[in-house]
Amino acid sequence: MNSPAFYTFTAPQWLRAFVRAHEASLIVFAAVIGVFAGLVVVSMGVAVELLHALFFNIQYGDRLSSQIKIDPLHSLVVPATGGLILGFALLLISYWRSREIDPIEANALHGGMMSFRGSVIIALQTIWSSGVGGSVGLEAGYTQLGSGIASALGRGFNLRRSDQRIMVGSGAAGAIAGAFGAPLAGAFYAFELIIGGYTPMSLTPVGVSAVMGYFVSRSFTSFKLDVVSGSIGQIQPHDLAIAGFLGVLAAIFGILVMRGVAWCEWAFSKARIWQPLRPAFGGLVVGTLALFSPQVLSSGHGALELTNLIQISLGTLALIFLFKALASIVSLGSGFRGGLFFASLLLGALGGRLFALSANLIFPDLALNPNVYAVVGMSALSVSIVGGPLTMTFIALETTADLWLTTAVLAAVIIATQITRSLFGYSFATWRFHLRGETIRSAADIGWLRDLTVGRLMRQDPPTVFGDTSIENFRQQFPLGSATRVIAVDGDKRYLGIVVVAEAFDTEKPAKQLSDFFRYKDTALLASMNVREAVSLFDKAEAEALAVIDSETNRRVVGLLTEAHALRRYSEESERQRRAILGEE
């Protein structure tokens, strides 16, 4: 991980001790973090609107994606040139800094430790990407910077690992609550996606941060997620079944979008386009699509409002839906910074409306309400791509204030979640981890498990013997009771096997040389393995102890680990983590 220091702030020792000793201090911390997160949302939104006004020659305050028409020169030149500048900026930054860590990875592997400087850089890249028309959302930048601020404050006060993770979640909660005007959705976004679970200890800090982020953001802007216009009407029993079917379609489409981003990245790589030029090509594609549908530009807030305020033909609606999906895939696949959160909300709302209108053409007696299915589709597609079933359900509830509609949403969300998990197994964020070789699938804390390595647990001075030693000499060197196991090595201290001392004294067992007693000759632990991998290898080898080697290539013995010790330490650390999560220590 990059060096987290962008500042030299460290709280006085007495203040750090006070904060660690009083649980209520976390609530004050969370409130402050929520204020910062709300300001992050406002400032990033203002910055993007200024860039839109400057680059696309529109009035400040007008939504770029709500424009009926964009000047062709601006449409083509701005995204392509902006992508070119971004590409070279990313190249220069890569010489200076390695890959930045996002809130999910930070909480899963690094105990909530994030680089504040890196978070600022990511936020600026996201602002630029959306400001030049890239079809990406700002939500990734909101949560990155909000959580980065929270991590920096927590680090300055030397918070415990569990408290630090809660603070990172609080930063994301405040940002999402402020971005969508939905405190409940913000809080559950933190629980489900950033912290990896709900605990009584995290409830108050995360909730307070979400509420503060909401109030601060609403103090400066009156943005509301306009998914529907007009009345929703009464939800009928058959709507639940149809919503479930829409959940199936949403899950399939969501998987296609996520795979589409990976395929786009592969296509750019296969074409051997120089890395800095890829965002320029992506921007040119997005700009070309914008000639036909300006709604593909930027995050799409204006497009969502536009499609609800005016009557749009079914064909135009389908065109916007397909072009927006393609623009988002190309933008992210070519290197623009941002996320798919708002894009998935917009695509889901458009897709739900398309679904209802198409169904009414084929089955007029159904008389499906497009407003209902816009909300259902929005939540179902978002949960497939982003994850967080309760998060997306609460966004629908806080947007519409309709409990019965939320019931239909919940049915679609449950089905979409299960199908995505069964057929794909990842959200967009964790899919990106998978593509670069990581194994994490959520923000659940497994960093402690990776830190509990065989190298830390092993005995570093196990008894060894050369493999060509005679049986008689071995018995003299290691009489009964002196050792239980001895590791056999060659002249270069490479691993040959394990000799059980008692077996070497068994006179009834015919043996001509010491190698006849070697066990587990092809099985050894690596010092870099974590304890879970070690326990799995013990089970597979049916061994009570295994030698530890430095690498598969050298195979030099560096220690010995017993199954009993590994299981005991694993159990002790698991219990300690459980108590920390529940606030019992």
C-alpha positions in Angstrom: 0.0 0.0 0.0 1.2 3.5 -0.7 2.4 5.6 2.2 -0.6 7.0 3.9 1.1 10.2 5.0 -0.2 13.3 3.3 0.0 15.2 6.6 2.0 14.9 9.8 -1.0 15.2 12.2 -0.9 12.9 15.2 -3.1 13.6 18.2 -1.5 14.0 21.6 -1.1 10.8 23.6 -3.5 11.8 26.3 -6.2 12.6 23.7 -5.6 9.3 21.8 -5.9 7.4 25.1 -9.2 9.2 25.9 -10.7 8.5 22.5 -9.7 4.8 22.6 -11.2 4.5 26.1 -14.6 6.1 25.4 -16.9 4.5 22.8 -18.9 7.7 22.6 -15.8 9.3 21.0 -16.5 7.3 17.9 -19.9 9.0 17.5 -18.3 12.4 17.6 -15.7 11.2 15.1 -18.5 9.9 12.8 -20.4 13.2 13.0 -17.3 15.1 11.9 -16.6 12.6 9.1 -20.2 12.9 7.9 -19.8 16.6 7.6 -16.7 16.2 5.6 -18.3 13.6 3.4 -21.3 15.9 2.7 -18.9 18.7 1.7 -17.0 16.3 -0.5 -20.3 15.5 -2.4 -21.1 19.1 -2.8 -17.7 20.3 -3.9 -17.2 17.4 -6.4 -20.6 18.1 -7.9 -19.9 21.8 -8.2 -16.5 21.1 -9.8 -18.1 18.8 -12.4 -20.8 21.3 -13.3 -18.2 24.0 -13.8 -16.2 21.7 -16.1 -19.4 20.9 -18.1 -20.2 24.6 -18.4 -16.6 25.4 -19.5 -16.1 22.5 -21.9 -19.5 22.0 -23.4 -20.7 25.6 -23.6 -23.9 25.0 -21.5 -25.3 27.1 -18.6 -23.9 26.4 -15.2 -26.4 24.3 -13.3 -27.8 22.7 -16.4 -27.4 18.9 -16.6 -25.1 17.8 -19.4 -27.0 14.6 -20.0 -30.4 16.4 -20.1 -29.4 18.3 -23.2 -31.5 17.6 -26.3 -28.5 18.3 -28.5 -24.8 18.9 -28.1 -22.6 20.8 -30.5 -20.9 18.0 -32.6 -17.5 19.6 -32.2 -17.7 19.7 -28.4 -19.2 16.2 -28.4 -16.3 14.6 -30.2 -13.4 16.8 -29.2 -14.0 17.2 -25.4 -14.2 13.5 -24.4 -11.4 12.5 -26.7 -9.0 15.3 -25.6 -10.0 14.9 -22.0 -9.3 11.2 -22.2 -5.9 11.9 -23.8 -5.0 14.2 -20.9 -6.2 11.7 -18.4 -4.2 8.9 -20.0 -1.0 10.8 -19.8 -1.8 11.9 -16.3 -2.3 8.3 -15.2 1.0 7.3 -16.8 2.9 10.0 -14.9 1.2 9.2 -11.7 2.1 5.5 -12.1 5.8 6.4 -12.0 5.2 8.2 -8.7 2.7 6.0 -7.0 1.5 2.4 -7.2 -2.2 1.3 -7.3 -4.4 3.1 -4.8 -6.6 1.1 -2.4 -10.3 1.7 -2.3 -12.5 1.4 0.9 -13.6 -2.2 0.3 -10.1 -3.5 -0.1 -8.8 -1.3 2.8 -11.3 -2.8 5.1 -10.9 -6.3 3.9 -7.1 -6.5 3.9 -5.6 -3.5 5.6 -7.6 -2.8 8.7 -9.1 0.4 7.2 -5.8 2.0 6.3 -6.0 4.1 3.2 -3.8 6.7 1.6 -5.3 10.2 2.0 -3.1 11.6 -0.8 -4.2 8.7 -3.0 -7.8 9.3 -2.2 -7.5 12.9 -3.3 -5.9 11.9 -6.5 -8.7 9.4 -7.3 -11.3 12.0 -6.5 -9.6 14.5 -8.9 -9.4 11.8 -11.6 -13.1 11.1 -11.2 -14.0 14.7 -11.4 -12.0 15.1 -14.6 -13.4 11.9 -16.1 -17.0 13.0 -15.5 -16.3 16.6 -16.3 -15.0 15.8 -19.9 -18.1 13.7 -20.5 -16.9 10.2 -19.6 -19.9 8.0 -18.9 -18.9 7.3 -15.3 -20.5 8.1 -11.9 -19.0 10.3 -9.2 -20.0 7.9 -6.4 -16.7 6.0 -6.5 -14.9 9.4 -6.0 -17.3 10.4 -3.2 -16.8 7.2 -1.2 -13.0 7.1 -1.9 -12.4 10.6 -0.6 -15.0 10.4 2.2 -13.4 7.1 3.5 -9.9 8.5 2.9 -10.6 11.4 5.2 -12.1 9.0 7.8 -9.0 6.8 7.6 -6.7 9.7 8.0 -8.5 11.0 11.1 -8.6 7.5 12.6 -4.9 7.0 11.9 -4.1 10.3 13.6 -5.8 9.1 16.7 -4.4 5.5 16.5 -7.8 3.9 16.5 -8.1 0.1 17.0 -8.4 -2.0 13.8 -12.1 -2.6 14.3 -12.8 1.1 15.0 -10.8 2.2 12.1 -12.9 0.0 9.8 -16.1 1.5 11.2 -14.7 5.0 10.5 -14.0 4.1 6.9 -17.5 2.8 6.6 -18.8 6.0 8.1 -17.1 8.1 5.5 -18.7 6.1 2.7 -22.1 6.2 4.5 -22.0 10.0 4.7 -21.0 10.3 1.0 -23.7 8.0 -0.3 -26.4 9.6 2.0 -25.4 13.0 0.7 -25.2 12.0 -2.9 -28.7 10.4 -3.1 -30.5 12.2 -0.2 -31.0 8.8 1.4 -29.6 8.3 4.9 -30.8 4.8 5.3 -29.4 3.7 2.0 -26.1 5.4 2.9 -25.9 3.6 6.2 -26.7 0.2 4.7 -24.2 0.9 1.9 -21.6 1.1 4.6 -22.8 -2.1 6.4 -23.2 -4.3 3.3 -20.4 -3.0 1.1 -17.7 -1.2 3.1 -17.7 -2.9 6.6 -19.0 -6.3 5.4 -21.7 -6.7 8.1 -23.9 -5.0 10.7 -23.0 -5.0 14.4 -24.5 -3.0 17.3 -21.2 -1.3 17.7 -21.2 0.1 14.2 -24.9 1.2 14.1 -24.6 4.6 15.9 -21.4 5.9 14.3 -22.5 4.9 10.7 -26.0 6.1 11.2 -24.8 9.5 12.6 -22.4 10.0 9.7 -25.1 9.2 7.2 -27.5 11.7 8.7 -24.8 14.4 8.9 -23.7 13.8 5.3 -27.4 14.1 4.2 -28.0 17.3 6.1 -24.8 19.0 4.9 -25.4 18.0 1.3 -29.0 19.1 1.4 -27.9 22.5 2.8 -26.2 23.3 -0.4 -28.2 21.5 -3.0 -31.8 20.2 -3.4 -31.0 17.3 -5.7 -33.5 14.5 -5.6 -33.3 11.1 -7.3 -36.2 11.7 -9.8 -36.9 8.1 -10.8 -40.6 8.6 -11.4 -42.9 11.5 -12.3 -46.6 11.4 -11.4 -48.4 8.9 -9.3 -47.3 5.4 -8.9 -50.6 3.8 -8.2 -51.6 0.7 -6.4 -49.3 -2.4 -6.4 -51.2 -5.5 -7.4 -50.4 -9.1 -6.3 -49.3 -10.0 -9.8 -46.8 -7.1 -9.7 -44.7 -9.1 -7.2 -44.4 -12.1 -9.6 -43.6 -9.8 -12.6 -41.1 -7.9 -10.5 -39.4 -11.2 -9.7 -39.1 -11.9 -13.4 -37.7 -8.4 -14.0 -35.1 -9.3 -11.3 -34.0 -12.3 -13.4 -33.5 -10.1 -16.5 -31.7 -7.4 -14.5 -29.3 -10.0 -13.1 -28.4 -11.3 -16.5 -27.9 -7.8 -17.9 -25.9 -6.8 -14.9 -23.5 -9.7 -15.4 -23.2 -8.8 -19.1 -22.3 -5.2 -18.3 -19.6 -6.3 -15.8 -18.1 -8.8 -18.2 -18.4 -6.2 -20.9 -16.0 -3.9 -19.0 -13.5 -6.7 -18.6 -13.8 -7.6 -22.3 -13.3 -4.0 -23.3 -10.1 -3.8 -21.3 -8.9 -7.1 -22.9 -9.8 -5.7 -26.4 -7.7 -2.5 -25.8 -4.8 -4.7 -24.5 -5.1 -7.1 -27.4 -5.1 -4.2 -29.9 -1.8 -3.1 -28.3 -3.0 0.5 -28.0 -0.5 2.4 -25.8 -2.0 2.7 -22.3 -2.2 6.6 -22.3 -4.1 6.6 -25.6 -6.8 4.2 -24.5 -9.0 6.9 -22.7 -8.7 9.1 -25.8 -10.1 6.3 -27.9 -12.8 5.6 -25.3 -13.7 9.3 -25.2 -14.0 9.3 -29.0 -16.4 6.4 -28.9 -18.5 8.1 -26.1 -18.5 11.4 -28.0 -19.7 9.6 -31.2 -22.5 8.0 -29.3 -23.4 11.4 -27.8 -24.0 12.7 -31.3 -27.1 10.5 -31.4 -27.9 10.6 -27.7 -26.4 13.2 -25.4 -27.8 11.3 -22.5 -24.8 9.0 -22.5 -22.5 11.7 -21.3 -21.3 12.0 -17.7 -23.1 10.2 -14.9 -26.6 10.6 -16.3 -28.5 12.6 -13.6 -30.0 14.8 -16.3 -30.9 11.9 -18.4 -32.9 10.3 -15.6 -34.8 13.6 -15.1 -35.3 14.0 -18.8 -36.8 10.6 -19.4 -39.3 11.2 -16.6 -40.4 14.7 -17.6 -41.1 14.3 -21.3 -42.8 11.6 -23.4 -40.2 9.6 -25.2 -40.9 6.9 -27.8 -40.2 3.3 -27.1 -37.5 3.3 -29.8 -35.7 6.3 -28.4 -35.9 4.9 -24.9 -34.3 1.7 -26.1 -31.6 3.7 -28.0 -30.7 5.6 -24.8 -30.6 2.4 -22.8 -28.3 0.6 -25.2 -26.0 3.6 -25.9 -25.7 4.4 -22.2 -24.7 0.8 -21.4 -22.1 0.8 -24.2 -20.8 4.2 -23.2 -20.3 3.1 -19.6 -18.6 -0.1 -20.6 -16.2 1.7 -23.0 -15.5 4.5 -20.5 -14.4 2.2 -17.7 -12.8 -0.3 -20.0 -10.6 2.4 -21.6 -9.4 3.9 -18.4 -11.8 6.7 -17.3 -12.0 6.9 -13.5 -15.4 6.4 -11.9 -18.0 3.8 -11.1 -21.1 2.1 -12.3 -23.4 3.1 -9.3 -25.4 5.8 -10.9 -25.1 4.3 -14.4 -26.7 1.1 -13.0 -29.5 3.2 -11.4 -30.2 5.0 -14.7 -29.9 1.8 -16.8 -32.2 0.0 -14.4 -34.8 2.7 -14.5 -34.7 2.9 -18.3 -34.8 -0.9 -18.5 -37.7 -1.2 -16.1 -39.7 1.4 -18.1 -38.8 -0.4 -21.4 -39.9 -3.7 -19.8 -43.3 -2.3 -18.8 -44.0 -0.5 -22.0 -43.0 -3.5 -24.1 -45.1 -5.9 -21.9 -48.1 -3.6 -22.4 -47.8 -3.8 -26.2 -47.7 -7.6 -26.1 -50.1 -8.1 -23.2 -52.4 -5.0 -23.0 -54.5 -6.5 -20.3 -51.5 -6.4 -17.9 -51.6 -2.6 -17.9 -48.2 -2.4 -16.1 -47.3 1.0 -14.7 -44.0 2.1 -16.2 -43.3 4.2 -13.0 -43.5 1.1 -10.9 -41.1 -0.9 -13.0 -38.7 1.9 -13.4 -38.1 1.8 -9.6 -38.1 -2.0 -9.6 -35.6 -2.2 -12.5 -33.4 0.5 -11.0 -33.0 -1.4 -7.7 -32.7 -4.8 -9.3 -30.0 -3.9 -11.8 -28.1 -1.8 -9.2 -28.0 -4.7 -6.8 -26.7 -7.0 -9.5 -23.8 -4.6 -10.4 -23.1 -2.8 -7.2 -24.4 -5.3 -4.6 -26.1 -4.3 -1.3 -29.7 -5.6 -1.4 -30.9 -3.6 1.5 -29.0 -0.5 0.2 -30.9 -0.6 -3.0 -34.2 -1.4 -1.3 -33.8 1.6 0.9 -32.9 3.9 -2.0 -36.3 2.9 -3.5 -38.1 3.5 -0.3 -36.5 6.8 0.4 -37.0 8.0 -3.2 -40.7 7.0 -3.4 -41.9 6.8 0.2 -44.1 3.9 -1.0 -43.9 0.9 1.2 -45.9 -1.4 -1.1 -43.8 -0.5 -4.0 -40.8 -1.3 -1.9 -42.2 -4.8 -1.3 -42.1 -5.4 -5.1 -38.6 -3.9 -5.2 -37.5 -6.3 -2.4 -38.8 -9.3 -4.4 -36.8 -8.3 -7.5 -33.7 -7.4 -5.5 -33.7 -10.8 -3.7 -33.9 -12.7 -7.0 -31.4 -10.5 -8.8 -28.9 -10.9 -5.9 -29.3 -14.7 -5.8 -28.9 -15.1 -9.5 -25.9 -12.9 -9.7 -24.3 -14.8 -6.8 -25.0 -18.1 -8.4 -24.0 -17.3 -12.0 -21.3 -14.8 -11.4 -20.4 -14.5 -7.7 -19.1 -11.0 -7.7 -20.2 -7.3 -7.6 -18.5 -4.9 -9.9 -15.9 -3.9 -7.3 -15.0 -7.4 -6.2 -15.0 -8.5 -9.9 -12.2 -6.0 -10.5 -10.3 -7.5 -7.6 -10.8 -10.9 -9.1 -9.4 -9.7 -12.5 -6.1 -8.7 -10.9 -5.8 -11.9 -8.9 -7.3 -11.0 -5.5 -9.6 -13.5 -3.8 -11.7 -11.1 -1.7 -15.5 -11.0 -2.4 -16.6 -8.5 0.2 -15.2 -6.1 2.8 -15.3 -8.7 5.6 -12.0 -8.4 7.4 -9.6 -11.1 6.3 -6.5 -9.0 6.6 -5.7 -10.4 10.0 -5.9 -13.9 8.5 -3.4 -13.1 5.9 -1.1 -11.6 8.5 -1.3 -14.8 10.5 1.2 -16.6 8.3 3.1 -19.9 8.7 6.3 -17.9 9.1 4.9 -16.2 12.2 3.6 -19.5 13.7 6.4 -22.0 13.0 9.2 -23.2 15.2 12.3 -21.7 13.6 14.9 -24.2 14.9 13.5 -27.7 14.3 15.9 -30.6 14.7 17.3 -31.7 11.4 19.4 -34.6 10.1 21.1 -35.3 6.8 19.2 -37.8 4.7 22.2 -40.1 4.2 22.7 -40.6 7.9 22.7 -44.3 8.9 19.9 -45.6 11.1 22.3 -46.4 13.9 23.8 -42.9 13.9 20.3 -41.4 13.8 19.3 -43.4 16.9 22.4 -42.1 18.7 21.8 -38.5 17.7 18.1 -38.6 18.6 17.4 -41.1 21.4 13.8 -41.8 22.4 12.3 -38.8 24.3 14.8 -36.2 22.8 12.5 -35.2 19.9 9.2 -36.3 18.4 10.0 -35.5 14.8 13.2 -34.7 12.9 13.4 -33.1 9.4 15.6 -34.8 6.9 17.6 -32.5 4.6 20.3 -33.0 1.9 23.7 -31.4 1.9 22.2 -28.0 0.8 19.6 -28.1 3.5 16.9 -28.9 1.0 13.8 -30.7 2.4 13.6 -34.5 2.0 11.0 -35.6 4.5 10.1 -36.0 8.1 11.3 -38.8 10.4 9.1 -39.8 13.3 11.7 -40.7 16.0 9.5 -43.5 17.5 9.2 -45.2 14.1 13.0 -45.2 13.7 13.4 -47.2 16.9 10.7 -49.8 15.7 12.9 -52.9 15.3 10.0 -54.9 13.9 9.8 -52.5 10.9 12.3 -53.6 8.2 14.5 -50.7 7.1 17.9 -50.6 5.4 18.4 -46.8 5.4 16.9 -43.7 7.0 15.0 -42.7 3.9 12.7 -45.7 4.5 11.3 -43.8 7.4 10.7 -40.5 5.4 7.1 -39.1 5.6 5.5 -36.3 3.6 8.3 -36.2 1.1 6.3 -34.2 -1.4 4.3 -32.1 1.1 5.6 -29.1 2.9 4.3 -25.7 4.0 5.5 -22.4 2.6 6.4 -19.6 5.1 4.2 -17.2 3.2 1.0 -19.3 3.6 -1.7 -18.1 5.9 -3.0 -20.3 8.7 -6.2 -21.3 6.8 -4.1 -22.6 3.9 -1.9 -24.4 6.4 -4.8 -26.1 8.1 -6.2 -27.2 4.7 -2.8 -28.7 3.8 -2.7 -30.6 7.2 -6.1 -32.1 6.4 -5.1 -33.0 2.9 -1.8 -34.7 4.0 -3.4 -36.2 7.1 -0.4 -34.9 9.0 0.1 -33.7 12.6 3.2 -31.6 11.7 4.8 -30.4 8.5 8.1 -28.9 7.6 8.2 -25.2 6.4 10.3 -24.4 3.3 11.3 -21.0 1.9 10.0 -21.7 -1.7 8.9 -24.4 -4.0 12.1 -23.8 -6.0 14.7 -23.8 -3.3 12.9 -26.1 -0.8 15.2 -25.1 2.0 13.9 -25.8 5.5 13.2 -22.8 7.6 10.9 -24.3 10.3 8.3 -26.7 11.5 4.6 -26.2 12.3 2.3 -28.6 14.1 -1.4 -28.8 13.3 -2.4 -28.4 17.0 -0.5 -25.1 17.3 -1.9 -23.7 14.1 -5.5 -24.6 15.1 -5.1 -23.1 18.5 -3.7 -19.8 17.2 -6.3 -19.7 14.5 -9.1 -20.2 17.1 -7.6 -17.6 19.5 -7.3 -14.9 16.8 -10.8 -15.6 15.4 -12.2 -15.2 18.9 -10.3 -12.0 19.4 -11.6 -10.6 16.1 -15.1 -11.6 17.0 -14.9 -9.7 20.4 -13.4 -6.7 18.7 -16.2 -6.5 16.1 -18.9 -6.8 18.9 -17.1 -4.2 21.0 -16.4 -6.7 23.8 -12.7 -5.7 24.2 
